[in-house]
Amino acid sequence: MFELIFISKILVSIFAVLGLSFIAEHVSPKVAGILSGYPLGTAIALFYIGLENGEQFAASSAVFTLSGFSASLALVYVYYQVSSALDNNVKQVSVPMNACITSLCSIIAFLFVGLLLAWFELAIIPSLLLSISAIAVFGYLLRKIQDTRVAATTTLKGWGLLLRAIAAAAIVIAITGVAKLIGPNWSGLLSAFPITLFPFLIIIHLTYGSKQVHTIIKHYPFGLGCLLIYAVCVAHLYSTLGLGLGTVLAFVAATLYLLLLALLQKRLSRQSMTRAC
C-alpha cells in the first residue's frame, strides 16, 4: 500500500507539470498562468496528507493553506522583480544564473511570509480575507506586465522538462512525508507552496527566457481564487464528507470558478475591442 501511494504521488505530480508546460507552449503563457491557480499541487498535497494522516488533519491543514497563498503570491512577485532586475541592471548574467538567483530569492520570500503566518495562526475567515487582499494587491502590482507568447520555433527539452517535473514530485513527497512531524500548521502552509507552478516557471525561464515567465506570473493571481475556493471546501468537507467525496466536490467548485472567470475575461475582452473600434 505504501509503495502504491508513493508511486501515485510521483506520477500525478509529473503529469501536472508536463500538462502546464504543454499548455504554455501550444496555447499561451496567459492560459497557463490562469490554470496554474487550478488546485493541482495543493490538491495533491492535501489529498495525500489526508490519506496518510486522516481527514481532520488535512481539514485543519487547509485553513493554513488558505492563508499561505499570500506567501505564494509573494514568491511569484519576488520572482518577477528579481528576474527583471537581473535582466535590466546586471550585465553578463546568463539565463541559468538568472533563474538560479531568482528561484533562491523567491523561496526565501515564501518562507519569510510563511513564518509570519505561522506565528499569527489565523482562523479561516481572516485567512480568506488576507489571501483575497493579497490577490487584489499583487494583481494590481503585476497588471502592467506585457503578455508574451512562447515562440513556436522552439520546443521544451524532454529531459530538462522531465527532471523539473520530478522536482515537483519530490516537493509533494517531502511535504506529505513530514506532515505528521510538523503538524497541520506547517503542513498547510507548505501545501500553499506553488508545487507545480514553481518548477514550471523554471522550465519556461530556462527554455524561453524571463518575458514568458512574467506573463505567467501576471495572470497567476487571477487563477488563485480557484485555490481559495478549493481550500475552503477542503477545510469544511473533508471532516464531514470524507476524503473522496470532499475532493470531488472541491474540484467541482474550483472548476466552476475557473469557468466563470474565463467567461468574464472573454466578455471584458469583447468590450475592450468594441471600445477600440
C-alpha positions as CSV (number, residue, x, y, z in Angstrom):
1,M,0.0,0.0,0.0
2,F,2.8,2.4,0.9
3,E,4.6,1.7,-2.4
4,L,1.4,2.3,-4.4
5,I,0.8,5.7,-2.6
6,F,4.4,6.7,-3.2
7,I,4.3,5.9,-6.9
8,S,1.0,7.6,-7.4
9,K,2.4,10.8,-5.8
10,I,5.2,10.8,-8.4
11,L,3.0,10.1,-11.4
12,V,0.3,12.7,-10.5
13,S,2.9,15.4,-9.9
14,I,4.8,14.7,-13.1
15,F,1.7,14.8,-15.3
16,A,0.6,18.1,-13.7
17,V,3.8,19.8,-14.6
18,L,4.0,18.3,-18.1
19,G,0.4,19.4,-18.7
20,L,1.1,23.0,-17.8
21,S,4.2,23.1,-19.9
22,F,2.3,21.7,-22.9
23,I,-0.4,24.4,-22.5
24,A,2.2,27.2,-22.3
25,E,3.9,26.0,-25.5
26,H,0.8,25.1,-27.5
27,V,-1.8,27.6,-26.2
28,S,-0.3,30.5,-24.4
29,P,1.5,31.5,-21.1
30,K,-1.6,33.6,-20.2
31,V,-3.8,30.5,-20.2
32,A,-1.1,28.5,-18.4
33,G,-0.8,31.3,-15.8
34,I,-4.5,31.1,-15.0
35,L,-4.5,27.3,-14.9
36,S,-1.5,27.4,-12.6
37,G,-4.1,28.6,-10.0
38,Y,-6.0,25.4,-10.5
39,P,-5.7,23.2,-7.5
40,L,-3.0,20.8,-8.8
41,G,0.0,20.8,-6.5
42,T,-2.0,21.9,-3.4
43,A,-4.8,19.4,-4.1
44,I,-2.2,16.6,-4.5
45,A,-0.5,17.6,-1.2
46,L,-3.8,18.0,0.8
47,F,-5.2,14.7,-0.5
48,Y,-2.2,12.7,0.4
49,I,-1.9,14.4,3.8
50,G,-5.5,13.4,4.4
51,L,-4.9,9.9,3.1
52,E,-1.9,9.3,5.4
53,N,-2.9,11.4,8.5
54,G,-6.7,11.5,8.4
55,E,-9.4,13.8,7.1
56,Q,-9.4,16.1,10.1
57,F,-5.7,16.6,10.0
58,A,-6.0,17.6,6.3
59,A,-9.0,19.9,7.0
60,S,-7.0,21.7,9.7
61,S,-4.1,22.0,7.3
62,A,-6.3,23.5,4.6
63,V,-7.0,26.5,6.9
64,F,-3.3,27.3,7.0
65,T,-3.1,26.6,3.3
66,L,-5.7,29.3,2.8
67,S,-3.5,32.0,4.4
68,G,-0.4,30.5,2.8
69,F,-1.5,31.6,-0.6
70,S,-0.4,35.1,0.2
71,A,3.1,33.7,0.7
72,S,2.8,32.0,-2.7
73,L,1.9,35.4,-4.2
74,A,5.0,36.9,-2.5
75,L,7.1,34.2,-4.1
76,V,5.9,34.9,-7.7
77,Y,6.2,38.7,-7.2
78,V,9.8,38.4,-6.0
79,Y,10.5,36.1,-8.9
80,Y,9.3,38.8,-11.3
81,Q,11.2,41.6,-9.6
82,V,14.5,39.8,-9.2
83,S,14.5,38.3,-12.7
84,S,13.6,41.7,-14.2
85,A,16.4,43.4,-12.2
86,L,18.9,40.9,-13.3
87,D,17.8,41.3,-17.0
88,N,17.9,45.1,-16.9
89,N,20.6,46.1,-14.4
90,V,23.2,43.4,-14.2
91,K,25.5,42.7,-17.2
92,Q,26.6,39.3,-18.3
93,V,24.2,37.3,-16.2
94,S,23.3,34.1,-18.0
95,V,19.8,32.8,-18.2
96,P,20.6,29.8,-15.9
97,M,22.3,32.1,-13.4
98,N,19.3,34.4,-13.5
99,A,16.9,31.5,-12.9
100,C,19.1,30.2,-10.0
101,I,19.3,33.5,-8.2
102,T,15.7,34.4,-8.8
103,S,14.5,31.0,-7.6
104,L,16.5,31.2,-4.4
105,C,15.2,34.7,-3.6
106,S,11.6,33.7,-4.2
107,I,11.9,30.7,-2.0
108,I,13.3,32.9,0.8
109,A,10.4,35.3,0.4
110,F,7.9,32.4,0.7
111,L,9.5,31.1,3.8
112,F,9.7,34.5,5.4
113,V,6.0,35.2,4.8
114,G,5.2,31.7,5.9
115,L,7.0,32.2,9.2
116,L,4.9,35.3,9.9
117,L,1.7,33.5,9.1
118,A,2.6,30.5,11.3
119,W,3.2,32.9,14.2
120,F,-0.2,34.6,13.8
121,E,-2.2,31.3,13.3
122,L,-5.1,32.9,11.6
123,A,-8.6,31.3,11.6
124,I,-10.4,30.5,8.3
125,I,-12.2,33.8,7.8
126,P,-9.1,36.1,8.5
127,S,-7.1,33.7,6.3
128,L,-9.5,34.0,3.5
129,L,-9.7,37.8,3.8
130,L,-5.9,38.0,3.9
131,S,-5.5,36.0,0.7
132,I,-8.2,37.9,-1.1
133,S,-6.5,41.1,-0.2
134,A,-3.1,39.7,-1.4
135,I,-4.7,38.7,-4.7
136,A,-6.0,42.2,-5.2
137,V,-2.7,43.9,-4.2
138,F,-0.4,41.7,-6.3
139,G,-2.8,41.6,-9.2
140,Y,-2.6,45.4,-9.3
141,L,1.2,45.4,-8.9
142,L,1.6,43.0,-11.8
143,R,-1.0,44.5,-14.1
144,K,1.4,46.3,-16.4
145,I,3.4,43.3,-17.5
146,Q,3.1,42.8,-21.3
147,D,1.6,39.5,-22.4
148,T,4.1,37.4,-24.5
149,R,3.6,34.2,-26.4
150,V,6.0,31.3,-26.5
151,A,7.9,31.2,-29.8
152,A,6.6,28.5,-32.0
153,T,10.1,27.7,-33.3
154,T,11.4,26.3,-30.1
155,T,10.3,23.3,-28.1
156,L,10.8,22.3,-24.5
157,K,13.7,19.9,-24.0
158,G,12.4,16.5,-22.9
159,W,15.0,15.6,-20.3
160,G,15.0,19.0,-18.7
161,L,11.2,19.0,-18.6
162,L,11.1,15.6,-17.0
163,L,13.7,16.5,-14.4
164,R,11.7,19.5,-13.3
165,A,8.5,17.5,-13.3
166,I,10.3,15.1,-11.0
167,A,11.3,18.1,-8.8
168,A,7.6,18.8,-8.3
169,A,7.0,15.2,-7.3
170,A,9.9,15.5,-4.8
171,I,8.3,18.6,-3.2
172,V,5.0,16.7,-2.8
173,I,6.7,13.7,-1.3
174,A,8.7,16.0,1.1
175,I,5.6,17.9,2.3
176,T,3.4,14.9,2.7
177,G,6.2,12.8,4.2
178,V,6.9,15.2,7.1
179,A,3.3,16.3,7.6
180,K,2.9,14.2,10.8
181,L,6.1,15.6,12.2
182,I,5.5,19.3,11.6
183,G,1.8,19.3,12.3
184,P,-1.2,20.7,10.4
185,N,0.0,24.3,10.7
186,W,3.2,24.0,8.7
187,S,1.8,21.2,6.6
188,G,-0.9,23.5,5.4
189,L,1.5,26.5,4.8
190,L,3.9,24.3,2.8
191,S,0.9,22.9,0.8
192,A,0.3,26.5,-0.3
193,F,3.8,26.5,-2.0
194,P,3.3,26.6,-5.8
195,I,4.3,22.9,-6.1
196,T,3.6,22.6,-9.9
197,L,3.9,26.3,-10.8
198,F,7.4,26.8,-9.4
199,P,9.2,24.0,-11.4
200,F,7.1,25.2,-14.3
201,L,8.4,28.7,-14.1
202,I,11.9,27.4,-14.1
203,I,11.2,25.3,-17.2
204,I,9.9,28.3,-19.1
205,H,12.6,30.6,-17.8
206,L,15.5,28.3,-18.9
207,T,13.8,27.4,-22.2
208,Y,12.4,30.7,-23.4
209,G,13.6,33.5,-21.1
210,S,12.1,35.7,-18.4
211,K,9.5,37.5,-20.5
212,Q,7.3,34.4,-20.9
213,V,7.7,33.7,-17.2
214,H,6.4,37.2,-16.4
215,T,3.3,36.7,-18.5
216,I,2.5,33.5,-16.5
217,I,3.2,35.4,-13.2
218,K,0.9,38.3,-14.3
219,H,-2.1,36.0,-14.7
220,Y,-1.4,33.8,-11.7
221,P,-3.3,35.9,-9.1
222,F,-6.5,35.7,-11.1
223,G,-6.4,32.0,-11.2
224,L,-5.6,31.8,-7.5
225,G,-9.2,32.4,-6.5
226,C,-9.7,28.9,-7.7
227,L,-7.3,27.6,-5.0
228,L,-9.0,29.7,-2.3
229,I,-12.3,28.1,-3.1
230,Y,-10.7,24.6,-3.1
231,A,-9.0,25.2,0.2
232,V,-12.3,26.4,1.8
233,C,-14.1,23.4,0.5
234,V,-11.5,21.0,1.9
235,A,-11.5,22.7,5.3
236,H,-15.3,22.2,5.5
237,L,-15.9,18.9,3.6
238,Y,-13.0,16.6,4.5
239,S,-14.1,16.2,8.1
240,T,-17.8,15.8,7.2
241,L,-18.0,14.0,3.8
242,G,-14.6,12.2,3.8
243,L,-11.6,12.4,1.6
244,G,-13.0,11.1,-1.7
245,L,-16.3,13.0,-1.9
246,G,-14.8,16.1,-0.4
247,T,-12.1,16.2,-3.0
248,V,-14.6,15.7,-5.9
249,L,-16.9,18.5,-4.6
250,A,-13.9,20.8,-4.0
251,F,-12.7,20.2,-7.6
252,V,-16.2,20.9,-8.9
253,A,-16.4,24.2,-7.1
254,A,-12.9,25.2,-8.2
255,T,-13.7,24.3,-11.8
256,L,-16.9,26.4,-11.8
257,Y,-14.9,29.3,-10.6
258,L,-12.4,29.0,-13.5
259,L,-15.3,28.7,-16.0
260,L,-16.9,31.9,-14.6
261,L,-13.5,33.6,-14.7
262,A,-13.0,32.6,-18.4
263,L,-16.4,33.9,-19.3
264,L,-15.8,37.2,-17.5
265,Q,-12.4,37.7,-19.2
266,K,-13.9,36.9,-22.6
267,R,-16.7,39.4,-22.0
268,L,-14.2,42.1,-20.9
269,S,-12.1,41.4,-23.9
270,R,-15.0,41.9,-26.2
271,Q,-16.0,45.1,-24.5
272,S,-12.4,46.4,-24.9
273,M,-12.3,45.6,-28.6
274,T,-15.7,47.3,-29.1
275,R,-14.4,50.5,-27.4
276,A,-11.3,50.4,-29.5
277,C,-13.4,50.2,-32.7
